């Protein structure tokens, strides 16, 4: 019985290879990624919010644990057109002087995009520091 099922699946893959690959490509597009990179000194996350012309606004929230204490950064970008770059610093800054958090773990970036159609798109990214 298992042999027949395996043979049937194998034959379908040979007969319809385009269908299988097209399905995978569609899934990849639905789970789009945003260019994310740690700054060279690893004290901030750089995110590029691209193609925001299709959105009214983008709300972002970065949560992480530093020295066992929950921390977070959040904000909103009101989309006019084009793309926007954000640098999310792990710590606090005042007058150009920053105090950086140490021993960062459990980092998650959540983006909530309010589209022009009125729908909200939610994306979560787990980030390894």
C-alpha positions as a Markdown table, in Angstrom:
| # | Residue | x | y | z |
|---|---|---|---|---|
| 1 | Unk | 0.0 | 0.0 | 0.0 |
| 2 | Unk | 2.8 | 2.5 | 1.0 |
| 3 | Unk | 4.6 | 1.6 | -2.3 |
| 4 | Unk | 1.5 | 2.5 | -4.3 |
| 5 | Unk | 1.1 | 5.9 | -2.5 |
| 6 | Unk | 4.7 | 6.7 | -3.0 |
| 7 | Unk | 4.6 | 5.7 | -6.6 |
| 8 | Unk | 1.5 | 7.8 | -7.2 |
| 9 | Unk | 3.1 | 10.9 | -5.6 |
| 10 | Unk | 6.3 | 10.3 | -7.6 |
| 11 | Unk | 4.4 | 10.1 | -10.9 |
| 12 | Unk | 2.4 | 13.3 | -10.1 |
| 13 | Unk | 5.7 | 15.1 | -9.4 |
| 14 | Unk | 7.0 | 14.0 | -12.8 |
| 15 | Unk | 3.8 | 14.8 | -14.7 |
| 16 | Unk | 3.1 | 18.2 | -13.0 |
| 17 | Unk | 6.6 | 19.6 | -12.0 |
| 18 | Unk | 5.6 | 23.2 | -12.8 |
| 19 | Unk | 2.6 | 23.0 | -10.5 |
| 20 | Unk | 4.7 | 21.9 | -7.5 |
| 21 | Unk | 7.4 | 24.6 | -8.1 |
| 22 | Unk | 4.8 | 27.3 | -8.8 |
| 23 | Unk | 3.1 | 26.6 | -5.5 |
| 24 | Unk | 6.4 | 26.9 | -3.6 |
| 25 | Unk | 7.1 | 30.3 | -5.3 |
| 26 | Unk | 3.7 | 31.6 | -4.3 |
| 27 | Unk | 4.4 | 30.6 | -0.6 |
| 28 | Unk | 7.7 | 32.4 | -0.7 |
| 29 | Unk | 6.1 | 35.6 | -2.0 |
| 30 | Unk | 3.4 | 35.5 | 0.7 |
| 31 | Unk | 6.1 | 35.3 | 3.5 |
| 32 | Unk | 8.1 | 38.3 | 2.2 |
| 33 | Unk | 11.1 | 39.4 | 4.1 |
| 34 | Unk | 12.3 | 42.8 | 5.0 |
| 35 | Unk | 16.0 | 43.6 | 4.8 |
| 36 | Unk | 17.2 | 43.4 | 8.4 |
| 37 | Unk | 20.8 | 43.7 | 9.5 |
| 38 | Unk | 22.6 | 44.2 | 12.7 |
| 39 | Unk | 24.7 | 47.3 | 12.8 |
| 40 | Unk | 28.5 | 46.6 | 12.5 |
| 41 | Unk | 28.9 | 47.1 | 16.3 |
| 42 | Unk | 25.9 | 44.9 | 16.9 |
| 43 | Unk | 24.2 | 47.6 | 19.1 |
| 44 | Unk | 21.3 | 48.3 | 16.8 |
| 45 | Unk | 19.0 | 46.6 | 14.2 |
| 46 | Unk | 18.7 | 48.3 | 10.8 |
| 47 | Unk | 15.4 | 47.7 | 9.0 |
| 48 | Unk | 14.4 | 48.9 | 5.5 |
| 49 | Unk | 10.6 | 49.2 | 5.1 |
| 50 | Unk | 10.2 | 49.0 | 1.4 |
| 51 | Unk | 7.3 | 49.6 | -0.9 |
| 52 | Unk | 5.4 | 51.6 | 1.8 |
| 53 | Unk | 3.5 | 53.6 | -0.9 |
| 54 | Unk | 0.8 | 50.8 | -0.7 |
| 55 | Unk | 0.4 | 51.4 | 3.0 |
| 56 | Unk | -1.1 | 54.2 | 5.2 |
| 57 | Unk | 1.2 | 53.4 | 8.1 |
| 58 | Unk | 3.6 | 50.9 | 9.5 |
| 59 | Unk | 3.8 | 50.2 | 13.2 |
| 60 | Unk | 6.9 | 48.4 | 14.5 |
| 61 | Unk | 7.7 | 46.8 | 17.8 |
| 62 | Unk | 11.0 | 45.2 | 18.7 |
| 63 | Unk | 11.1 | 43.2 | 21.9 |
| 64 | Unk | 14.1 | 41.5 | 23.5 |
| 65 | Unk | 15.5 | 40.4 | 26.8 |
| 66 | Unk | 18.7 | 42.2 | 28.1 |
| 67 | Unk | 20.4 | 40.8 | 31.2 |
| 68 | Unk | 17.1 | 39.0 | 32.0 |
| 69 | Unk | 14.9 | 42.2 | 31.8 |
| 70 | Unk | 12.3 | 42.6 | 29.1 |
| 71 | Unk | 13.0 | 45.6 | 26.8 |
| 72 | Unk | 11.3 | 47.0 | 23.8 |
| 73 | Unk | 11.3 | 49.6 | 21.1 |
| 74 | Unk | 8.2 | 50.7 | 19.2 |
| 75 | Unk | 7.2 | 53.4 | 16.8 |
| 76 | Unk | 5.1 | 54.3 | 13.7 |
| 77 | Unk | 6.0 | 55.3 | 10.2 |
| 78 | Unk | 3.4 | 57.3 | 8.4 |
| 79 | Unk | 3.9 | 56.2 | 4.8 |
| 80 | Unk | 3.8 | 58.9 | 2.2 |
| 81 | Unk | 5.7 | 57.2 | -0.6 |
| 82 | Unk | 8.9 | 55.2 | -1.3 |
| 83 | Unk | 10.7 | 53.4 | 1.5 |
| 84 | Unk | 11.9 | 54.2 | 5.0 |
| 85 | Unk | 14.9 | 53.0 | 6.9 |
| 86 | Unk | 14.9 | 52.7 | 10.7 |
| 87 | Unk | 17.7 | 52.1 | 13.1 |
| 88 | Unk | 16.5 | 50.5 | 16.3 |
| 89 | Unk | 19.1 | 50.9 | 19.0 |
| 90 | Unk | 19.4 | 48.3 | 21.8 |
| 91 | Unk | 19.5 | 50.8 | 24.7 |
| 92 | Unk | 18.7 | 54.5 | 25.3 |
| 93 | Unk | 20.3 | 57.5 | 23.7 |
| 94 | Unk | 20.2 | 61.2 | 24.7 |
| 95 | Unk | 22.1 | 64.1 | 23.1 |
| 96 | Unk | 24.2 | 61.7 | 21.0 |
| 97 | Unk | 25.3 | 59.6 | 24.0 |
| 98 | Unk | 24.0 | 56.0 | 24.1 |
| 99 | Unk | 23.8 | 53.5 | 27.0 |
| 100 | Unk | 23.6 | 50.1 | 25.3 |
| 101 | Unk | 21.9 | 47.0 | 26.7 |
| 102 | Unk | 24.1 | 43.8 | 27.1 |
| 103 | Unk | 23.4 | 40.1 | 26.9 |
| 104 | Unk | 20.5 | 40.4 | 24.4 |
| 105 | Unk | 18.3 | 37.3 | 23.8 |
| 106 | Unk | 14.8 | 36.5 | 22.5 |
| 107 | Unk | 14.7 | 39.3 | 19.9 |
| 108 | Unk | 11.4 | 39.6 | 17.9 |
| 109 | Unk | 10.4 | 42.3 | 15.4 |
| 110 | Unk | 6.7 | 42.7 | 14.7 |
| 111 | Unk | 5.4 | 44.9 | 11.9 |
| 112 | Unk | 1.8 | 45.9 | 11.6 |
| 113 | Unk | 1.1 | 47.5 | 8.2 |
| 114 | Unk | -2.2 | 49.3 | 7.7 |
| 115 | Unk | -2.9 | 49.0 | 3.9 |
| 116 | Unk | -4.7 | 51.6 | 1.8 |
| 117 | Unk | -7.5 | 49.0 | 1.5 |
| 118 | Unk | -8.1 | 49.1 | 5.2 |
| 119 | Unk | -6.7 | 45.7 | 5.9 |
| 120 | Unk | -3.8 | 45.1 | 8.4 |
| 121 | Unk | -0.9 | 42.9 | 7.6 |
| 122 | Unk | 1.1 | 41.5 | 10.5 |
| 123 | Unk | 4.6 | 40.1 | 10.1 |
| 124 | Unk | 6.9 | 38.7 | 12.9 |
| 125 | Unk | 10.6 | 38.1 | 12.6 |
| 126 | Unk | 12.8 | 36.2 | 15.1 |
| 127 | Unk | 16.2 | 37.7 | 15.1 |
| 128 | Unk | 19.4 | 36.1 | 16.5 |
| 129 | Unk | 21.7 | 38.8 | 18.0 |
